[in-house]
Every structure is written in structure tokens, then in C-alpha cells.
Amino acid sequence: MSFFSPPPQLSDIKTIEVLRLERGHAFVHPGTIVNVRNYTATNESVTAILLHWNGLELGESARCHQPPIALRLFSGGGLRGEATVCWGCDNIYWYAPGSNRELFAFDAKESNAQLLYKLLSSFLPNPLEEQMKVG
């Protein structure tokens, strides 16, 4: 896997934690995400997230993180990996236990990416977007 391939295909995931990251924080290695809010997805939500994740298409990345969303993915055997996803620059940083961080590019404008963003945002709305709707 490399930056010139889409993110890893995932199939044995049972639970996914969707995290809204604190500004200025990223992870160093699996298990070290600093977050303000989280949502634990199970059953149909996991199926929906994986449908769109597995459908992400290769894109080009600019390497920022907006909005600050991360995923922690668990299989029956425990933590499978963590990912920070940026729709602003089309990249995913992937952290799997026992391996180095990997960077993947995806096309944030294609339908699976947009549907994944909408789904994850429904679990943890972006406070800045919420403020903009009010004003």
C-alpha cells in the first residue's frame, strides 16, 4: 500500500469509533488519538461506513485535516487500525498496530467520499458548521 493507492479494503470490522479531533492534535501511533467528542458505530452504521470507505477512489492530497475527523476500527480481535480523514485535501493517514503510518489519497468529491462524510458528520456534527447554520 502506498500514497498512490486507495486506502485499505476492510471487511472484518465490528465496531467503529468516529472521532472529532481537537484542533492541533493528531495521532502518533494507534491508541493515541486526542479527541473532544466521539460516537461508537455498530451494526448497520458500521456496514454503511465500510460500504463508502471500501468504495473510495484514488485522488491527490494536499495534506491538511479539515474537518478534523478520525476513525478507530475494531475487529473481533481488537484494534485493527486508526485513520484520520481529510476531505479538504483528499488524504487519509492510516495507523495499524505494529506498523508505520501510511498515507493514502482519495477523491473527496466522488460520491462514496461525499456519502461517507455526510454519514460521519451525522454522528458528530462539526461545531463550526453548526454555528454557521445558526448565524
Steps between C-alpha positions, in 0.01 A plus 500: 500500500619850428396856441429402141232249592160536666465421872493136614183299441344398832253219557531348848423820694240468779515843668617844387560800723443824309703781656499876462862599563613791711662773290876454477500136609569193293606154594851372551420128497185288541314570821618859540224705334412811698135581445229725632197291405443150373222273375516119498348351187375141498291272276335693212717809558820292468364343181418843355841646593686202349290514182618854430855449639554199273365700206742794535683573177862606460557878500772755573578646841602841634565372858283700742213379721163665450263410646686331787347152483663171599391138513610223735411160348460178699467139386422201721871490590524860620631821347550457124612855428441873529457755225478876475305605193520841332239600244675836454814346355396148395718297735481229764772426753471132599651360820493123555635339817859388453560691176602845382257775407385483139364784289227440242332733256133490403265712292295695756259621232383158380173354629630247758724763657212748520264238643761390756554863606125556534458179701789572739390862543153381596654320799716796608397830340776754444455780758617760247242385247233507772591861589487601134146356465380695805646834385 
